[in-house]
Amino acid sequence: MKNTQNHLNMSYVWMICLVAACGGLLFGYDWVVIGGAKPFYEAYFGITDPAQSGWAMSSALAGCVFGALISGWCADRFGRKLPLIISAVLFSASAWGTAVATDFDWFVFYRIVGGVGIGLASALSPMYIAEVSPAEKRGKFVAINQLTIVIGVLAAQLVNLMIAEPVASSATMQDILQSWNGQAGWRWMFGAELVPAILFLLLMFLVPESPRWLAKAGKQDKAERMLRRIGSVEYARATLTDIRATLGANTQKVAASELLNPRVRPIILIGIVLAVFQQWCGINVIFNYAQEIFASAGFDINSTLKSIVATGLINLIFTIIALPLVDKLGRRKLMLLGASGLTVIYVLIAGAYALGIMGLPVLLLVLAAIAIYALTLAPVTWVLLSEIFPNRVRGMAMSVGTLALWIACFLLTYTFPLLNASLGAAGSFLLYGIICALGFVFVLRNVPETKGVTLEALERQLAGSTKPSTSRERSPRFSSSVTIRAA
């Protein structure tokens, strides 16, 4: 690959990528804030039925499914920028609506609205970042989107901790209902999201459109001007030539049937399985149901809130550690490390619950699971999803991958109370351990290494093989027969 790093305007790339990654921050906040608010809004709305509790927790994920479903059409029809602006509006509406809701149905409605914003942002933020990032830095920049998700998660946990007043360990649901937490505290937890949501909305007007979408839409001059803001004239022309070569002659419309093309279908399948695996590895249950998990381990509400913040800090620290590793070690090695590590830890957690070992040992195992997830599956899955799909169908394919992710997340979140009631905590975590073991086998046999390869070179390589090799030939440059141009 021709070295173009000296000709890149990295400060500009950093700026636009960080703005786009704000979608990830709101994704993380909106996703997790409900976990800390759960005992308080449940007291306010009088939620005692496990099915209703599961619906309250997973309703936003129903919105995520819809947002992911339309994200591909929006990305292909309107570009990457406008749908991200719409997601910022939806985040703002959700924050305000859930904060003022006095009826459970309206509470759920605004959670769904926020979920649509998450569905859009989760697909489009990493896609946009991948399309504007230089190949040699792409893994790091897309992983930054995961970092902002983690920052959003931690922000929600800290806000919950700062807002919630201490609760007596013997407090009943009626006691909580009559407290400040039960009447107003949980509203401030949701309403605090308005600040970053409005900031994201304003900043999105300052970033340009994706050059790869501009080229796909036939706006070649605008695409070249945008690429010149990232690098030199030579960089812009070489990159645009490479983009044109992968798009083909007809760039205006993409039919859904193209996803079933024999050269594309195996790549779509890899993306779907990776997306589902990231959710069914079980880590999100720890975030969404942290209160129940820590309560079953012997923690009261006050200790639980502090323990939840500890999970957020571990998540942040190991995500930061992961940033350089995505491009240094590569995507495939990190995915294998994550799947195998979580398998072992879940077996240990299941054993702890089965043997009645509560308290600190469970907390340490949970923190270890979060550390491994933050270092591996969390950032790497989004990186792979943003880069393995062909230019021409990337918007629609990313929509399919993200849709699969949120359907899996919805099923996981909604079924956990029922699963936990039937199998118990030990059985539930043992099941997640088995899923992680199966995920390890899939990655080992099917997932290629993609670090350091331009999106266009990667597309040519993947399209040339319906079954990616798992041998040592899968180097950062794939094979000597692939000509990788500067991009």
Secondary structure, DSSP 4 states (H G I P E B T S, - for coil): ----GGG--HHHHHHHHHHHHHHHHHHHHHHHHHHHHHHHHHHHHT---HHHHHHHHHHHHHHHHHHHHHHHHHHHHHTTHHHHHHHHHHHHHHHHHHHH--SHHHHHHHHHHHHHHHHHHHHHHHHHHHHHS-GGGHHHHHHHHHHHHHHHHHHHHHHHHHHSPP--TT--HHHHHHSHIIIIIHHHHHHTTHHHHHHHHHHHTTSPPPHHHHHHTT-HHHHHHHHHHHS-HHHHHHHHHHHHHHH-S--S---GGGGGSTTTHHHHHHHHHHHHHHHHTSHHHHHHTHHHHHHHTT--HHHHHHHHHHHHHHHHHHHHHHHHHHHHT-HHHHHHHHHHHHHHHHHHHHHHHHHT--SHHHHHHHHHHHHHHHHTHHHHHHHHHHHSS-TTTHHHHHHHHHHHHHHHHHHHHHHHHHHHHHHHHHHHHHHHHHHHHHHHHHHHHHPPP-TT--HHHHHHHHHT-SS---STT-BTTB-TT--PPP-
